Amino acid sequence: MSEKGFTGSLSEAEINELKTVATHCRGDILKMTTIAASGHPGGSMSSIDMYLTVYKYANINKDNCKSSTRDRIFVSHGHTSPGVYSTLARNGFFPVQDAIAYFRLAGSIYEGHIERMVPGVEWSTGNLGQGLSAACGAAVAGRMRGEEFDIYVFMGDGEQQKGQIPEARRFAAKYGYNNITAFIDYNKLQISGNIASVMPQNIRGEFEADGWHVIEIDGHSYAQIFNAVAASKKIEKPVLILANTIMSFGVSFMENIAGYHGKPLTEAQLADALAELGIENDLEELKVKRAAFKFSHAEHELVQEPAKIFAGTPRTYAVTDKTDNRSAFGDALLDVVKETKANGGTPVAVFDCDLAGSVKTDGVEKHCPENFVQAGIQEHHTATCAGAASVNGVVSFFADFGVFGVDEAYNQQRLNDINGSNLKVATTHVGLDVGEDGKTHQCLDYVGAMRNIYGFKVIVPGDPNQTDRAVRYAAAAQGNFLIAMGRSKIPTVAKADGTPFFAGDYKFEYGKADVLTEGDAAFVTYGAMLPRALKVAKLAAEKGVKLAVINMSCPLEPDMELLKKYASKTVFVYEDHNANTGLGSIIGAKAAEEGLGLKVKTFGVRSYAYSGNPDGILRLLGLDEETVAAETVRSAR
């Protein structure tokens, strides 16, 4: 970082210094990609002049890169990692020789697309279209924390074809994030050729139509880059700097050739290019260094300062109460937001996609509007925005229907997890409990999908009391959670004495199962199916079969120790989930791994269902209580 910042204008000496460093960076980029025999030199070389100028004069350096008030720089076209690594190294974040020698080497942090464990990298990108949304997340967190900093976003031009970017630019304009300055590397080439031939679009017009101010410049002119950023500070809108550039700028035989988007030079070509640049060819020394690389797992760990959340006192719903889990979620969430604010804890940001009344975030919207973020019907952007906000000093809740928050935004949730976010995804209307909306809205993979994302924990609470306590638990726990709930009102689960089961001394513990009735055979369930499972047990008991109804509200971590006592019997699993990927399949796999010899029979969904009330659909699928009870009795005898 320069003390100068973006004030005044660049002197001739400053411009010459940038030119000199840029020449070295172009050499770094070419060496990296050649030694790795893969990578993207073309876009890195067309973006490098912008990278160098912004990193030099923005408020970010190796000493303050963990400060909450630093400027943020997001690079959305993460395949230009050689340019990012070279820029960071030349600004002292790490040794340049390490980045060159270890680029794309198994176990190195200098991966093919930028990753957040690299000092100076704000967000792991590579799946195009993510960077502007992530930048908006930082803006949300900054405003909610009362902190001021500038945010810069670099994007590719072909990337503008992605639908998430219009979502993000509308969001930035709506909320007046005037501290966001975005760049587009407008070299007009992508993998398949000219961007106008691949997919024509009016980039400038689209940004202007969505409320942005656009400045067009020569992206290889340091004076124009600097002056455009300086001008953006005085404009009361988000600003796009549309930078006209040349693919592979700086090496004559590479310039304006689309093939060099993702094609490295051969060693002979590298020698010619370095000679043209006037850069020493030390490739052989770099090869020796690469061969001596030593892997360190610690370098890959993402460490985040723990949030300070005040969960408040749980609410208790009486057995006579009949409400839905989503309403209990909304009440608990409002309690958490209020209690945390009153005690000066970490701000809680609640993100909604035009569903506040349905997902019950409307309480926060009404009583704590400063914590509520309405993003409209823009799930892809909102998922990324919420995730990025959570690594910038807030705890994020993203509430949505299951098919949107899990299925539609699956890749965004995966990238959030890769980035080590602290995100609580609360989805309502999962399973068959949204029956009337039909098969397009019946989320039948809310467990199976998140099972693929390594860092997410999944909670599917069984009644409003357990929902209340699970929400408070997840809010205060570090890491990513999915809390999945149905739509309909369900009974409050009771003990044998008629008092609420999930109340009093009950404390939610992740991975701990709850035994609601004793029996000889395990009847395992979770979520909205728990009250139905209790009815199945009652019907089975009338036929002389005693079932132990077990609520496993954390289906990714079933309580296998508990199931060992039922090893001589069939374990029945009852779920409104895809039978191939839900709790039944998880228990079966774990039983096989542990050699438990359990026989597992799953009552689950085996095809897309129908439009109608849940009772009617369950009967058609053979999952109603009477049918399941009869089949269980036959199998148990």
FENZI-V333653 format. One record per helix or strand of 2 or more residues. SS is the DSSP state (2 for helix, 1 for strand). FROM is the first residue (numbers start at 1). LEN is the number of residues. If there is no record, write none. Layout:
{{SS | FROM | LEN} {SS | FROM | LEN}}
This chain:
{{2 | 12 | 25} {2 | 41 | 17} {1 | 72 | 4} {2 | 78 | 13} {2 | 96 | 6} {2 | 131 | 15} {1 | 151 | 6} {2 | 158 | 4} {2 | 163 | 12} {1 | 180 | 7} {1 | 189 | 2} {1 | 193 | 2} {2 | 195 | 5} {2 | 203 | 7} {1 | 213 | 6} {2 | 222 | 11} {1 | 239 | 6} {2 | 258 | 4} {2 | 267 | 11} {2 | 283 | 9} {2 | 297 | 4} {1 | 322 | 3} {2 | 325 | 18} {1 | 348 | 5} {2 | 356 | 4} {2 | 362 | 6} {2 | 369 | 3} {1 | 372 | 3} {2 | 379 | 12} {1 | 395 | 7} {2 | 402 | 7} {2 | 410 | 9} {1 | 423 | 6} {2 | 435 | 3} {2 | 439 | 3} {2 | 448 | 4} {1 | 456 | 4} {2 | 464 | 13} {1 | 480 | 5} {1 | 489 | 3} {1 | 514 | 2} {1 | 521 | 5} {2 | 527 | 16} {1 | 547 | 5} {2 | 555 | 3} {2 | 560 | 7} {1 | 570 | 9} {2 | 583 | 12} {1 | 599 | 7} {2 | 614 | 7} {2 | 625 | 12}}
